[in-house]
Structures are given as C-alpha cells and as structure tokens.
Amino acid sequence: MNLSKFVKVTRALNSVVAGTTGQNGSVIDMSGFEGVQFVALFGALTATQVTSLKVQQGDLADGSDMADLAGSLHTALADTDGNKCLVTDLFRPQKRYVRAVVTRGTANAVIDGVVAIQYSSRIEPTTNDATVKSTKLLVSPDAGTA
C-alpha cells in the first residue's frame, strides 16, 4: 500500500509571523472521506505565550457556522516547545466541513503552517489539493543521486 494514493493532502494554513491572534485554517470538505488529520507546525515561542490547536465543524462551505468540537483543544504548548507540532486526528465528523484553528495569546508565537491529511476516501486514488506542488512515490529505490 502506498499512502500517497489513499490520502488527500491540503495546506490548510500558511505560515504566520509572530503574533498573539488566533488563526483559522481553510475549510476542508469531508465529502467522500472518513477522517482528517491536522498537523500544526510551530516555530519560535516567546515566554508566557499560550498557543494551542482546536478543530471546528459546520454545515456551510464558507465556514460561517463553524463551532468548536468538544475535547478538540490541545493543552497549550510550553514555552520550550518551539519548533514542535500538534496533531489532531478527526474521524467521522458529524458535519461536512471542518477546519483547524490555532489559538494564540499573551505573547508571540510563530505558526509554520497547518497541513490537513484526509484519509479513508470512498474513491481512490485520491487527488491532492492545488496547494500541493508535487507528490513523488519511490518504491525500493537504489542509493544514488537524488
């Protein structure tokens, strides 16, 4: 099994410079998929920052009715957690549209981005979102020039 044929990858949030305001990720359409894993990547964290990740869902494609999912908020990153990531795996959401939300407060935190990986698609192979430049599959490659 090759993972790249069975998942859809989307860049759900671009990098965001140091700041204290929350950031909403792109709305992800779950039609045809059972689950999605959000991977939030972080850069430098300033002492006393309060940074975390949560997930929302809604019925509208524009995200205007998004509501937090119970239990989805991660414990805030520690000041020493710079250059780490938070991962939330959402399986069978009750609504069609979902998004990741990075919460920030008190002091600066850098967001390197959020990636959404949708899986268990009803139609395979899947096609990645336009935010993905290319995908490369290597099967038992020999050592040599990349």
Sequence and secondary structure as in RCSB ss.txt:
>XXXX:A:sequence
MNLSKFVKVTRALNSVVAGTTGQNGSVIDMSGFEGVQFVALFGALTATQVTSLKVQQGDLADGSDMADLAGSLHT
ALADTDGNKCLVTDLFRPQKRYVRAVVTRGTANAVIDGVVAIQYSSRIEPTTNDATVKSTKLLVSPDAGTA
>XXXX:A:secstr
  GGGTEEEEEEE  EEEESS EE   EE TTEEEEEEEEEEEEE TT   EEEEEEES TTSTT EE TT    
   TT TT EEEEEEES SSSEEEEEEE  SS EEEEEEEEEEEEESSSS    TT       SS  SS  
